[in-house]
Amino acid sequence: MSEHLISEIRAELHEIADWWLVNTPDEENGGFIGEISVDNVKQFNADKGIILNTRILWFFSEAALFTGKEDYKLAAERAYAYLTEKFFDNEHGGVYWALDATGKCVNDRKQIYAQAFAIYGLSAFYKLTQNEEALEKAMAIFELIETRGHDDERGGYLEAFGREWQPLEDMRLSDKDLNSPKSMNTHLHILEGYTALYVANPSDVVANAMKRCLGYFDTQIINKENNHLRMFQSMDWSDMSTSISYGHDIESSWLIWEAVEALGDEALEAHYRPIILAMAKTILEQGIGANGEVLDAYNFETSTLLDERVWWVQAEAMVGFLNAYELTDEKAYYTAFENAWSFIKQYQKDNENGEWHWLSTLDKPHVGDCKIGFWKAPYHNGRAMMEVCKLFVKLAEE
């Protein structure tokens, strides 16, 4: 590993953070603009989504902790103030799914995925500020997920509820998802949020919930026959998946390991280490494109690969492969990490207008939905830069 590469990664973190500082605050309505187009045109009337706003809170809280920059802390405080004032349902608990541009609720569903991201952002803000209100809100949502969102009969967490926590017929996280009652994606981000909460404020109740969620990955979500994730499940855990998601595979490999490491349980580490390394190895063998990038997805029904290269997949590939290298010292993983970064610089990063493009296709680089939007935040790429720097520190200490 070169000093030049480390400097590049650190510089990219600041480029991402500074772009968001300059371009995204909504000075008229408060908080942050809901959408900026692929060519940097601000959509002032766009709705404001909970996923975007919780991820902004998480990113600037962690970036402030990582860099010590006061501007990032101020952005985190702005995000926290808007989130707690506008997105929280003070009557029925939890956070709303979407607001209009002025901050009025336009979708009050309680998606468990979103509740988990609220925990994730609030936990990071608590680490930064020691704001007890943030911790109390995180714990309150944790209790809601555990009491309202968990299937006590068959295990696992359900996808979504109405405002008053009543059942919904349509539980889908997005239009791209199947209408299944359980999903890998929601379980992954519950685990991620719980890990952040445990790191910020260790407790047995959160540790036990993390172990239970890890167990769902071990017994129901990870397909041990092919080392891929089962993406969608029925109530009884029957597999409803229609595709393999290579990006989620590599992201899960390191997020599961992060949870295991946070718990500090040697028996858990011994159990999950070969599992997550098998996942990383499978992506290395099956999920790499012609330019060193990680592929998007393989569809079982059509037996085809999606011809898209999505920003978040490449960001997660950097962390996942470098994590596998740190655990194994196998050079192939380090090469895969370098190749992912090279692909990002060539195809995903917008060197003229800043930030990263949503996606590229092999024949049409630099296309996509938006620079920021409901699902496009500084979370995947900004987090990747920080996690890579932390992994470099670990490698230097070994």
Number of C-alpha atoms within 10 A of each C-alpha: 10 8 7 9 13 15 12 12 18 17 13 18 21 16 15 18 22 15 14 21 16 8 16 16 17 15 9 11 12 15 23 24 26 27 28 20 14 20 14 15 12 19 15 16 12 17 21 26 25 25 21 25 28 25 23 25 31 27 28 31 28 25 26 21 18 14 14 12 12 12 15 24 22 15 23 26 18 18 26 22 15 18 21 17 12 18 25 20 17 11 8 12 17 30 26 24 21 24 20 15 24 17 17 13 19 15 14 19 21 26 26 28 23 26 29 28 27 29 29 26 29 32 33 28 29 20 19 21 15 13 13 11 12 21 21 14 19 26 19 15 21 25 15 18 20 14 11 18 21 16 15 11 8 10 16 26 25 25 26 27 20 16 20 14 17 11 13 14 11 13 22 18 19 9 7 7 13 19 19 21 21 27 29 23 19 25 23 23 21 26 26 22 27 26 28 23 26 20 18 18 14 14 11 9 11 19 19 12 17 24 15 15 20 22 14 19 20 15 11 19 23 21 15 14 6 10 18 23 25 24 24 23 22 15 16 13 19 12 18 16 20 15 20 19 20 26 24 21 26 31 24 27 25 23 21 23 22 16 24 23 14 16 19 10 10 10 9 16 15 11 12 17 16 11 17 23 23 18 26 28 17 18 23 20 8 11 23 18 13 8 12 20 25 29 23 23 19 18 14 12 9 9 9 11 15 12 14 18 26 23 23 24 24 30 26 29 31 28 26 32 29 28 27 27 22 18 12 11 13 12 13 15 22 19 15 22 26 20 20 25 21 16 17 23 13 13 25 25 19 18 12 6 13 16 25 25 27 23 21 18 15 13 7 11 15 19 15 18 15 21 24 26 21 17 18 24 22 26 22 18 25 24 19 22 25 21 18 22 20 13 16 17 11 11 16 9 7 6
